[in-house]
């Protein structure tokens, strides 16, 4: 006897249609397309982000679920998870960071090539979580700049996907010369980074 299906028995239309990435604004003609270089580079960067997972606690388990077939972060261009900071674009810090671990996180961040982005996943990486003690860093934004915070203890994979999409929006809309600006240099100097 077949098992009765209780859920997902009716097909629901997609809220947003799935498809290939839309082309940036530009001029199209017979056999050519012209656009700004920063838009094309942003489109390529946002759809090929290589994350570096820095997982220390239970948020790492949620990251494993995110990379598995059900959620599949590879759909968004992050097929290659690298554990070498020199080949990554996105540092995903997950879990409790002890103060003894802070110099290691900072060193990994400094070894990443520009442009680089940081996602703080979970309450512990964002604010220290429930561990308000002398040994736990109360948020990684005390040692490195953070672009996107994902709340939760631990956050569900859907929340991490939403945070990743926010990082993609940042990457796609960033100007090519932003990293050479005085504002960015001041931000890094506020963290003691040359």
RARA-V154740 format. One record per residue. N is the residue number from 1. PHI is phi in radians with two decimals (999 if undefined). PSI is psi in whole degrees, 0 to 359 (none if undefined). Layout:
# RARA-V154740
n->N phi->PHI psi->PSI
n->N phi->PHI psi->PSI
This chain:
# RARA-V154740
n->1 phi->999 psi->134
n->2 phi->-1.28 psi->145
n->3 phi->-1.31 psi->129
n->4 phi->-1.21 psi->139
n->5 phi->-1.56 psi->126
n->6 phi->-1.74 psi->333
n->7 phi->-2.10 psi->156
n->8 phi->0.99 psi->45
n->9 phi->-1.59 psi->347
n->10 phi->-2.03 psi->141
n->11 phi->-1.37 psi->127
n->12 phi->-1.84 psi->140
n->13 phi->-1.21 psi->151
n->14 phi->-1.18 psi->141
n->15 phi->-1.20 psi->318
n->16 phi->-2.19 psi->131
n->17 phi->-1.16 psi->140
n->18 phi->-1.49 psi->149
n->19 phi->3.09 psi->193
n->20 phi->-1.39 psi->163
n->21 phi->-1.12 psi->142
n->22 phi->-1.32 psi->150
n->23 phi->-1.26 psi->149
n->24 phi->-1.19 psi->166
n->25 phi->-1.07 psi->138
n->26 phi->-3.08 psi->192
n->27 phi->-1.96 psi->125
n->28 phi->-1.92 psi->144
n->29 phi->-2.51 psi->191
n->30 phi->-1.26 psi->99
n->31 phi->1.52 psi->10
n->32 phi->-2.59 psi->162
n->33 phi->-2.54 psi->128
n->34 phi->-2.11 psi->134
n->35 phi->-2.56 psi->170
n->36 phi->-1.24 psi->144
n->37 phi->-1.07 psi->321
n->38 phi->-1.12 psi->326
n->39 phi->-1.20 psi->319
n->40 phi->-1.20 psi->317
n->41 phi->-1.13 psi->319
n->42 phi->-1.09 psi->320
n->43 phi->-1.12 psi->318
n->44 phi->-1.19 psi->318
n->45 phi->-1.15 psi->316
n->46 phi->-1.22 psi->337
n->47 phi->-1.76 psi->14
n->48 phi->-2.55 psi->49
n->49 phi->-1.40 psi->130
n->50 phi->-1.82 psi->109
n->51 phi->-1.47 psi->151
n->52 phi->-2.02 psi->107
n->53 phi->-1.39 psi->124
n->54 phi->-1.98 psi->85
n->55 phi->-1.83 psi->129
n->56 phi->-2.11 psi->345
n->57 phi->-2.49 psi->207
n->58 phi->-1.12 psi->338
n->59 phi->-1.11 psi->334
n->60 phi->-1.11 psi->327
n->61 phi->-1.17 psi->320
n->62 phi->-1.14 psi->326
n->63 phi->-1.14 psi->322
n->64 phi->-1.07 psi->320
n->65 phi->-1.14 psi->324
n->66 phi->-1.13 psi->324
n->67 phi->-1.44 psi->345
n->68 phi->-1.29 psi->178
n->69 phi->-1.17 psi->334
n->70 phi->-1.22 psi->317
n->71 phi->-1.74 psi->320
n->72 phi->0.91 psi->81
n->73 phi->-1.09 psi->341
n->74 phi->-1.11 psi->339
n->75 phi->-1.08 psi->337
n->76 phi->-1.79 psi->17
n->77 phi->1.61 psi->10
n->78 phi->-1.92 psi->50
n->79 phi->-1.11 psi->322
n->80 phi->-1.73 psi->106
n->81 phi->-1.57 psi->121
n->82 phi->-1.92 psi->145
n->83 phi->-1.92 psi->18
n->84 phi->-1.96 psi->117
n->85 phi->-1.10 psi->336
n->86 phi->-1.30 psi->350
n->87 phi->-2.02 psi->14
n->88 phi->-2.01 psi->155
n->89 phi->-1.85 psi->328
n->90 phi->-2.18 psi->122
n->91 phi->-1.66 psi->116
n->92 phi->-1.81 psi->104
n->93 phi->-1.62 psi->122
n->94 phi->-2.23 psi->125
n->95 phi->1.78 psi->184
n->96 phi->-1.25 psi->129
n->97 phi->-1.94 psi->112
n->98 phi->-1.29 psi->157
n->99 phi->-1.11 psi->333
n->100 phi->-1.24 psi->337
n->101 phi->-1.53 psi->345
n->102 phi->-1.00 psi->316
n->103 phi->-1.10 psi->331
n->104 phi->-1.23 psi->316
n->105 phi->-1.07 psi->317
n->106 phi->-1.11 psi->318
n->107 phi->-1.13 psi->319
n->108 phi->-1.09 psi->317
n->109 phi->-1.07 psi->316
n->110 phi->-1.20 psi->333
n->111 phi->-1.35 psi->345
n->112 phi->-1.30 psi->143
n->113 phi->-1.40 psi->152
n->114 phi->-1.34 psi->146
n->115 phi->-1.37 psi->146
n->116 phi->-2.40 psi->149
n->117 phi->-2.29 psi->158
n->118 phi->-2.27 psi->134
n->119 phi->-2.09 psi->121
n->120 phi->-1.66 psi->115
n->121 phi->-1.85 psi->120
n->122 phi->1.66 psi->165
n->123 phi->-1.16 psi->325
n->124 phi->-1.19 psi->316
n->125 phi->-1.25 psi->329
n->126 phi->-1.38 psi->318
n->127 phi->-2.53 psi->10
n->128 phi->1.61 psi->346
n->129 phi->1.08 psi->220
n->130 phi->-1.41 psi->355
n->131 phi->-1.63 psi->77
n->132 phi->-1.57 psi->74
n->133 phi->-2.30 psi->172
n->134 phi->-1.16 psi->337
n->135 phi->-1.68 psi->351
n->136 phi->-1.87 psi->131
n->137 phi->-1.20 psi->128
n->138 phi->-1.53 psi->63
n->139 phi->1.84 psi->134
n->140 phi->-1.31 psi->350
n->141 phi->-1.25 psi->0
n->142 phi->-1.40 psi->341
n->143 phi->-2.09 psi->331
n->144 phi->-2.44 psi->153
n->145 phi->-1.25 psi->140
n->146 phi->-1.99 psi->135
n->147 phi->-1.60 psi->316
n->148 phi->-2.37 psi->134
n->149 phi->-1.86 psi->135
n->150 phi->-1.99 psi->112
n->151 phi->-1.36 psi->162
n->152 phi->2.26 psi->159
n->153 phi->-2.48 psi->88
n->154 phi->-1.37 psi->157
n->155 phi->-1.24 psi->146
n->156 phi->-1.19 psi->155
n->157 phi->-1.00 psi->329
n->158 phi->-1.12 psi->322
n->159 phi->-1.18 psi->322
n->160 phi->-1.18 psi->322
n->161 phi->-1.07 psi->319
n->162 phi->-1.10 psi->317
n->163 phi->-1.11 psi->321
n->164 phi->-1.14 psi->322
n->165 phi->-1.16 psi->327
n->166 phi->-1.14 psi->320
n->167 phi->-1.10 psi->318
n->168 phi->-1.05 psi->320
n->169 phi->-1.10 psi->318
n->170 phi->-1.08 psi->315
n->171 phi->-1.13 psi->316
n->172 phi->-1.19 psi->331
n->173 phi->-1.74 psi->0
n->174 phi->-1.31 psi->136
n->175 phi->-1.25 psi->152
n->176 phi->-1.15 psi->327
n->177 phi->-1.66 psi->7
n->178 phi->-1.06 psi->321
n->179 phi->-1.22 psi->345
n->180 phi->-1.71 psi->2
n->181 phi->-1.37 psi->160
n->182 phi->-1.16 psi->327
n->183 phi->-1.09 psi->318
n->184 phi->-1.20 psi->321
n->185 phi->-1.10 psi->320
n->186 phi->-1.14 psi->322
n->187 phi->-1.06 psi->313
n->188 phi->-1.15 psi->322
n->189 phi->-1.14 psi->331
n->190 phi->-1.17 psi->339
n->191 phi->-1.72 psi->3
n->192 phi->1.33 psi->26
n->193 phi->-1.85 psi->128
n->194 phi->-1.43 psi->none
